[in-house]
Amino acid sequence: MGGVIDLVGIPQPNDAPEPGACVRIDRPKGPDGKDLGLCRIHLDPPHRKMPVFDVPLLRDLDQALDEIALDDSVKCLVIAGRDPLTFAAGADIETISKIDDPHVARRFCREGQKLFQNLYRMGRRGGGKLRTVAAVGGAVPGGACEIGLACDLIVIADHQKTRIGLPEVLLGILPAWGGSQRLPRRLGIVNALGAILAGKLYPARKALKLGLVDRMTKPEYLWEIADKIALGQQECRHRGRSGLGSRLTDKNPLFAAFVANQAQKGVMKKTGGRYPAALSVIPLVVRAPRVPIDKGLEAETEAIMPLTTSKVSESLVGLFLLKEESKKLAALPSGEKAARTARAAIIGAGVMGRGIASQMAERGIDVRLRDLDRSQLDAAEHFHRGEINKKLRRRRMGKHEAAQAIDRLEVTTNAGGFARCEIAIEAVAEKIQVKRAVLGELAEIMGPDAILASNTSSLSIDEIALELPHPERVIGMHFFNPPRKMPLVEIVRGEKTSDEVLARTARLALDLGKTPVVTKDCAGFLVNRVLGPYLDEAVRLMERGVNPILIDRALKRFGMPMGPCELIDEVGLDIAAHAGASLEAAYGERMKACRYLAPLLEAGQMGKKSGAGIFTWSGKKKSLKKNRKLPKPKGRFSMSEEAIIDRLVLAMVNEAARALQEEVVSGPRQLDLATVFGMGFAPFHGGVLRYADTRGHEDIVRHLEAVREEIERFEGVDGERIGRFTPVESLLQSSKSGILFHHAAA
């Protein structure tokens, strides 16, 4: 008995187990010991901490379904995970990343479709004899959700870890194991498009309300309830769409055409067409209720072929794998995972300190927040309550959880109560003597194993640790503003920082939902160092007479989430000026900071927070006009969008190549991850160095030299920051050898 699918030629993991090892089949008995006719398949691959649908699991699931189909004693079937909160993390992304042939991608898609279609046809909704139920909980994304959709009913565990949905578009692909066909049949085309295009992962309650699942229960009762529903001992109504409403809307061609048109407009407005998967999935979804599922699956297969091997998918899948890889940073030298932080101290209740403390308290860590200014502490408590109440209103948190999160934050003006804290993070003024004094006081109070961390964005960790006892426990933990929202944390390793302290700090970042990247201790670390020349070039173009609106428009079309001029206003002209001065002091001529915006600073116009900067602001909204008080430019200078993009982006590329050459991070993949998560570099480009590889190093070098020559013509051969556009040695060498950044690291 060989099942229905053929997986020969599909990439396999190196540690693939023997056939039959990836699923566990249970046959629960009745109280009298008699067979109930119930079969429960558990997804339990021994080579995976979290089950994913790789070749071994697909193979064994196929074989199990084949055996069940031939067993007349089986009357009902439950698909479950290893435990109630460990179902499956969808299709194996590593397998997808290894497929570079569109025809192999097509076959991987078709075989998965066959398997899930076989399961569907075994169930009553597909014309089979069995009642099939999926018992899901924890992470249920992508293929894990699709296998649930192939069952008659879905029962979900009510737990904060539970999330279900189809996020494939966020990886540059689309739901291709039937998701684009079954979700619109269940939710309707409008809700299905909203879910798929946004890549939403729904908590259990929201999924139930939406009709994505049919029953919700506590995790400890998940399998029991699923069994009873499968056996017909408990009633459970299918919550999907059906009847007159579906015929009037989802099966109406005019309505479907209108929905498709609106969705395409929305995607184009949001992405500029740079993410082709979103556009490809729209016609699949809107046609699904009006075509036989077999034809819909064929269309799904044809649509996935060009996407799987595209540069966009390669970039997005690469970033996903890098994010997953960053979790390994929490491993101790012994190989064990570092212990979770239970109690932390934050010093400084400003914007950064209160944001970090609030997120810690929400994530289950007891936090003691200290500031000498009582009004700052009051503001921090008000902020924290506001954030928690916002989640409570949106039903992302229960009342009991919200009360606990609020209670976990303590505020104080004195130095007491820190002895039991496992880590202290200072978020005080960017002055080295102030930071040393704060951490020195904590070193006397806290235990010798407690971590002393600095949230500095520019000061040397080694300099901060210079006079502190046990410098091996001193580390940089650089959050980005706003700290609750920004996903990256730079973990800055000093010369004496221990491996254990690094792992514990990374574990804390991961527990906060952040992505950690380890950097060397150098001025600006990585993100600010690479971002600095980009922002400075934008200011210099304004000084020459280029309209900041045109600059921002060009970089948004390149794919940045906001233009550099708007970003300067968001950050604050004062903060940007301080960062620029720090980089100039550290690196000299190539980081020379433009003084064009100095008059605005002197007038107190700091950007968004003061109501005016490069642009004028009304609350959170930017006007469509530049600030009339911007200093007079040196002339009127016209540039094409392409030239503007080259001027700014190539400044980043060259500095990123220099940082890689100096081993500021461990490799190009980590650098790219930091640039996407830390400064919003367009994800579909895959990061600064991936962009350079795609464009070609020879082309990068040629355009860098052209920009340098243009600056020399305008400012003279001794003009400021000429070195910024002088190609670094590694770029010059790779432009001749053809060995790209990511190829060299492979």
N, C-alpha and C positions, 0 to 999 in steps of 0.2 A: 504493500500500500504506500504509494508515493505522494499522496496529496494532489493538489490541483495546480501548484505553482512551480516554476522552474527558476532557480536563483543562481544558476551556473554563470560565472563571469562577473557577478556583482561583488564589489570589494567586501572582504570579510575582516573582522578584527583579528589581530595576531593571536589573541588568547581565546579564540572560539572554542567552546566546550564540545563534548561529544554529542551527537544527535540524541534528542530526548531530554537533555538536562535543563532546558530553559523554561519548561512549563511543568506545573505540578497539577495532577488531576485528583480531585477529591470526590467521593461518592457518599454524601451524608446519609446516615440511616435514620429511620424513625425510632420512636421510643421503644417499639417492640423489636427493634433490631432489623426490621425488614428494609429492603432497598426502596427508596422513595421515587426512583426514576429521575433523580436530580443529579446533574453532573456540574461540578464547579472547576473551571480551568483557572489556575493561578499563574500569572506572568511572573516568573521567578528565576531569571537567568543568573547563574552563579558568578559569571565574569563581570557583572555590572552592579555597582552600588545602587544605581537607579535604573530600572529596566528601560531600554529603548528598543524600538523595532529595527534591529540590525538583522543580518542574514540568519544567524543562529536562532533568534527568537521567532522570526517569521517562518523559518523552516519547521520548527517544533510545533508552533501553533497550527500551521497547515496540517501537519501529520495528526495532531490531536483532534482537529475538527473532522478530518477524514475518518478517523476511527469512530468518533461519536455518531457521525452520519450513518455508519453501517451497523450501529448498535440499537436494535429495536427496543431495548429496555429503557433507553434514555428518553424522557418525556419533556425535559426542560433543561436549560443551560444558563449558567451564570459565568460571566467573564470577570475576574477579580485580579487584584494585585498581590504583591508579596505580603502586604499588611493593609489595613484599611486606608492609610494615608500614603501608601507607596504603590501607585498604579503603574504609570509609564510616562516617560518624558517625550513621547512622540517618536517620529522617525529618527534614526541615527544620523545626526548632522555630520559626523565624521565620514560616514559612508557617502553622503551627498557631496562632501567636499573633495572626495577622491575621484568622483566621476567627471571625466573631461570629454567624454564622447556622448553627444546628444542621443544616440541610439541606445546606449547603455542606460542613460537617464530615462528614456522612454520605456525600456523594459522593466526597470525598477518600479516605475510608476504602474505599469500594466499588471505586474505580478502582485503588487500590493492591492490594487483594485480587485483582482480576481479573488484574493484571499478574503477581503472584506465583503465582497459580493456573495461569496459562498456562504459566509456567516449570515448575511442578510436573507438569503434564500432558504436557509435552514430554519429561520424564524417565521412566526405566523404572519407578520406584516409582509414578508417576502414570498408567502405561499407555502412555507414549510410546515412541519408537524410540531416543532418545538416552540415553547415560549422562551425567548432569549432576553436576558437582563444583564446590563453592564453595571457593576458595583464599583464606583470610582471615588477617589478621594486624593487629597494632596495635589500635586501638579498633574494636570490632565490636558496638555497642549497638543495641537497638531494631530498626528496619527493616533494618539491616545483618545482624543475626542472623536476622531473619525471612526474608530472601532466601536465606540459607544453609539454613534449615530447609525451604525449598521445593525445594532440590536433593536429588539422591539421596544424596550424601555431602558431608561437610565436612572439609577438610584445614586445619589451623591452624598458624601460625608459633609456634614455641617461643621466646618473647622476653618480657622483663619488661614491655614496653609492651603486650603483648597482653591484652585483656580482652573477654569476650563474654558477652552476656546480654540480658535484657529489663527495662530500668529504668523503663518508662513509668509505672508506678504512682507513682513518686516525683515525677512531673510532674502528677499528678492525672488521668491518662488510663489507658488500658490498651493492651496489644499488639493492634492492630486490623488488621494486614495478615497475619493468619493465625497469629500467635504464640500466642494463647490456645488454638488448636486443634492446632497441630503440636507444640508443646513437650510437652504431656501425652502425646501419641502416642509421642513419642521417649523421654521420661524417666519416664513414669508420673505419675499425678495428684499424688502426694505430693511428689515432687521438683520437679515443675513448679510447684506452688503455692508451695513454699518459695522457688524462684528468682524467681517473678514478684512475690509479695507483698513480698519483701525488696528487690526491684530489684537483685539481685546481678549483678555483672559478674565472671565467673570468669577467673582466669589459665588459660593453655593446659593445663597439667598437670591442674588440677582439672576443667576442662571435658572433657578426655579420659576421666578416671576416672569422671566422672558419666555419660558417654555422650552429652553434648551435641555432641561432635565425634567423628570417626571415625579420624583419623590426625593425628599431630603430627610436625613436621619443623623443621629449622633454616630461618630466613627465606630464606637464600640458595638453598635447594633447593625452596622452596614451590611455585613454578610448575612446575618440572620434575617433582616428585612428583605434583602434581595432574594434569598432562598424562598421565603414565604410568598413573595410576589410571583416568582417563577413557578412555584407549585400551585398557584391559584388560591392559596390560603389567605392572602390579603389582596384587596382590590387596589389597583393602581391605574389611573386613567392616563392615557397618552396625551400629553399637553400640547402636542404640535398642532399646526393649523390644518383645517379640513373644512369641507362643506361649502356653503354658498359664498362666504366671505373670501375664501381662497379662489373660487371661480371668478368672482367679480373683479378681483385685483390681480393676484399672482398669475392667473391664466389668461388675463386680458392683454393682448399684444400691444394695444395703445398705451395702457398703463405701464407695461414693462418698458416700452420705448421711452416714455417720459422719465421713468426712474433711472434708466441707463444714461440718458442724456444729462440729467442732473448730477449723477454720480461722476460722470466723466468730467464735467465742468469743475466739480469740487476737487477731484484728484489733480487736474491740471493747475488749478489755482494754488493748491497746497504744495505740489511737488514740481510743477513745471514740466511734467512728463519724464522726469529723470528716473522714476521707479516703474519700469514697464510692467511688473507683475500686477500692480494695482489696476492698470488699464486692461490687462489681459483677462483678469478674473471677472470683470463687470459683465460682459456678454454671457459668460458661463452661468453666472448666478441668475441673471434675469430670464434666461431661457429655460432654466432647469425644470420649473413646474410644468412646462408645456412640451417637453420632449421625453421619450422613454429613457429610463436611467442608463441603459446600455449605450445609447447614442450620446448622452451627456458625458459618460465616462470616456468615450472615445475622444470627444472634444476636449475634455480635461487633459488627456494624455498629449494631444497635439499642442495644446497651449503651454504645457510644462517644458517641452523639449528645448526650445531656444532659451528659456529662462535659466534652467539649471546650470548651464555652462557659460552664462553671460558674465561680463566683468562686474556688473552690479551685484549679482548673486555671489560671485567669488569674494567681493569686498565685504558684503554684509554677513555671509556665512563665516568668513575669516574673523570678523570682529566678534561674532557670537562665540566662536571657539576660543578666542583669546580671553574673553570675559570668563568663560568656564575655566580656562587654564589658570587664571589669576587666583582661583580658589586654592590652588596648591601652595600659595605663599603662606598659608596658615599652618603648614606642616612644620613640626619641630624637627631638630636634627635627628631625633630617634625615628622619625617617620609618622609619629602620632600627631593628631590634630591638637593645636594649642588649646588650652582651656578657655572657656567663655569668661569674659569680664562680667562680674556681678555688681561691682560698685566702682564708681568713677568720680573724679573731681574735675571741675572746670573752673578756671580762674579767669575772670573777665566776662561781664554780662552784656557786652556790646552785641552788635548784630551777629558776629561770628559765634561768640561764646554762647549766647542764648539759643541760637539755632542748633548748635551741636548738642547742647544739654537737653533741649526739647526732644530731639530725635532719639537720643539715648534713653530718655525716660519712656518714650513711646515704645521702644524696642525691648523693654523689660530690664533695663539697667538702672539701679539706684544711683542718682546723681546728686552731688552737692555742689552748688554753684555759688562762687564767691565773687563779690565786688565791693569796693569801698564805698561806692555810691549807691545809696538805698534806692534812689529813683530808677537806676538801671536794673536793679533786682526786681522792683515792682513791674517795670516794663517787660522783663523776661517772663515773670509769672503770667502776666496778662497775655503775652504772645503765646506761651505754651498752652494755656487754657483755650485760647482762640483756635489754635491748630487742632487740638484734640476735639473740641466741640464741633469743628468743621467736619471732622471724620465721623463724629457721632450723628450729625444731621444727615450726612450722606450714607449712613448705615454701613460704613466701612469699619465700624467698631461698635461693640456692645456697650451698654451702660456700665457694667461691671469693669470691663477692660478700660474704658475711658477714666473711670474713677481711680483705678490703680495707676494708670499712666500719669495722671495729675499728681497723685500722692508720691510718686517716685522722685519727683523733683523737689529738692530742698534748697533754699537760698539762705545765705548768711553774709555778714560783713566781717566776721572774725575768722581766725585761722584754726579754730577747733573743729574736731569731727572728721579729720582727713586721714587719721592713722590707719583706718581699715580699708581705705581706697586702694585698688590694685593699679590704677593708672591716674595720672593727673595731666590734663592738657591745658597749657596756658594759652590764652587768646587776648593778651594785653597789647599795649602800644608797641610798634615796631622799633623798639630801642633796645639794644643788646644788654645794656646795664639793667634795665627794668626787667627783662626776661630772666637774666641771671639771678637777680634778687628774688623774684617770685619762685623760680625753681629751686633756688638755694634754701629758701624757707621751707618749702615742701620736702626737700631731701632730709631735713632734720626731723620732720614730723612723721613721714611715711616710712614703711619698712624698707629694708635694703633691696627687696625684690620688686618693689613697686616701680612702674615705668614712669619716667618723666618725659613728657612729650611737648613739643612746641608746635603751634599752628602758624609759625612764621612763614611768610611768602617770599622772603628775600635774604634773611640773615643766615649765617653759617651755623649749622648744628654743632660742628666741632668747636667753634668760638663760644657758643652758648654753654657747652659742656665743660669748657676749659677749667673752671675752678670748682666744679661740682664733684662731690664724692660719688664713686661708682659710675664713671662716665659711660660704662657699657650699657647702662639702662636709659640713656638719653637718646631720643630719636625725634625726627620731624614727622608730624602728622598734619599735612597741609590740606585742609578742606578748602573748597571753592565757594564763592558767594553766589547765591544763597545756599548755605550748607545743607538745608533740608532737601533741596531739589537737585543740586549738582551731583552727578553720579560718581565722580572721580575723587580719590584721595591719593595724593602723592606721599609715599612713605619714604622719608629722607634718611638714609643710613649714614651715620657718622663713622669716622675712622675706627672708633672703639665700640660701636653699637654691637651687641651680641646677637647671635642667630636666634636665640630664644625670644629676645625682646622684639626682634623683627617679626617673628611668627605670631606672637601674641598681639602685636599691633595690627597686623594684617587680618587676624581673626576678628578683632574688634571692628575694623572697617567693613568686613564682609557681613558681620552681624547687624550692622547699621544699614545694610542694603547697598553698600558702596562697592566700587571696583577699585582695588588697590593697584598701584604701579610703584615699584621701588626705583628710586633715583639716587644718584651720587650726590654728595653734598657740594653744590656749586651755586653760584649766584643765579637766582631766578629758577633754580632746579631745572625742570624741563619745560612745563607748559608756558610759564611766564617768559622764559627765555626765548622760546620759539614764537610766542605771540607778540612780544615786544616790537620786533622789526616790522611786522605786519601792521600794527596800529600806528607806528611812527610814520610809515610810508603814507598812510591815509592822511595824516596831519600834514605832511610835506606836500602832498598833491593839493590839499586845500590852500596851503600857503602860496602855491603857484597859480591858483585861480580855478581849480577844478571844483565844481559844485559838489558838496558832500552828498546831496541827494543822488547824483549820478554815480558817485563812488559806491554808495550803499546798494544802489540798484544793480550795479555790475556784480558785486560780490554775492548778492542774494541769488542772482541768476547762475552764478558759479555753483551755488548750493549751500552757502553758509546760512545759518538760521536767522541771523540779522547782520546788517552791514557793520563795518568797523567803526563808522562815525556814531551810529546809534549805540554800539557796544561801549564806546568811550563814555558816552552820556550815562549809560546804565551803570557802569563801574564807578563813575565819578571822575571828573577831571583832576581832582586832587590826588586820588588814589593812583590814577594812570600816570600822573606826573611823578609821583614818588617812586613808582615801579620803574619808570623810564630813567630817573636819576640813579637808581640803584644799579641798573644794568649798565649804564654809561660808566659809573664809577668802577665797576668790576671788569668790564670788557673794553673800555676805551672807545676809540674812533668809530668802529663799525656799529656800535650801539649809541652813537651820538643822538641825543634826544632833541627833537625840534621844539623851539620855544614859541611857536606861533600862537598857542592857546593861552600863554601866560597872562595876557591882559584880562581874559575872562576870569581866570583864577583870582587875580587881584581884585576884581569887581565882585567876587563872591558867587560867580555863576559856575556852579560845580557840576551841572548836568541835570539829570532827572530829579535828583533829591532836592535841588534848589529851584526847580521850575524852568531853568534855562541853562543851556550849555552850547553845544554845536547846533542843537535844535531847541525849539521852545516846547514846553511840556505843560499839559493840564492834567494834574493827577498822574495816572499811569499812562496816559495817552500822549503820543508824540504828534506835534503839528506836522503838516506836510511842507512846512517852510523852515529854512535855516534861520538861526538867530540873527536878527539885524545888527546885533552888537558884536558879531564876529569881526576880528581884526581885518583890515583891508589887505587883500592878497597882493603879492608882488606883481601880478599881471593877470591876464586872462589866457588860460591855457586849455586847449582842447585835446582830449584823448579819447580813443576808441575804448569800448568796454573791454576788448581783448587786451589792450595795452594796460588798462587799469588793473585788470586781474593779474597780468604778468608781474607788474610792479610790486603788488602786495603779496601774492602767493609765492613767487619765486624767492622773495626775501625770507619767507618761512621755510621753504624747501632747503635753501642753502644753510640756514642756521640749524635746521633739524639734522642735516647731513653732518654738520660740524659736531653737534651734540652726540650723534651716533659714533662718530670717529673718536670722540673723547670718552666714550663708554659711560655716558651719563645714565643710560639705561642698558639693560642686558642685551637688547637686540632691536631690530627694526619693527618687529611685531608689537613689542611693548611700547615703543615710541608712537606707533600709529594708534594704538588703543588710547594712549594718553591724549593725543591731539583730538580724537573724535569725542571722547567722554569729558575731557577737561576744557576744551575751547570750542567744541561744536563743529570741528572741521567736517565737511560734508560726508556723511557715512557712505553714500554710494561710491565715493572715491576710495574708501577704505583706509583713509589716513593720509598724512602728508607724504610719507615715503612710498606708499602704494601708488599714490597719484603720480609721483615722479617716475616710478617704474613703468606705469601704464603709458605715460607721455613719452618716455624715452630719455635717458640721461644725456645723450648727445644733443637733443633738442633743448633740454634744460640748460646745459652749459652754454649753448649758442645764444639763447635768449638772456641769460644772466649777463653775458659779456656785452650784449647789445644794450641792456639797461645801463650797465656801468659806463659804456661809451656815451650814452645820451646824457647821463649825469655830468660826465666830464665836460661835454660841450656846453651845458647850461651853467655849471658851477666852477669849471676849471679842474685840472688834474689833481688839485689838492682839495677838491670839494669834500664836504662832510660825508662820512659813512661810505666811502668808495669800497671799503673792504666788505661791506654787507653784500655786495654783488660780485665779488671776486670768487669764482667757484672754488670750493674747498678741494683739497687734494683727492679725497675719496671719490668725488664726483668726476674730477678730471680723469682719474684712472678708469672708472667704470664706463665713462663715455667712450673710451678707446677699446676696453676689453669686452664691453657688452654684458658684463656680469652685474645684474641689478641688485638692489639692496636686499630684496627678499630671496633672490636666488643664492646670494652669497651666504645668507644665514641658514639656508635649507640643509 
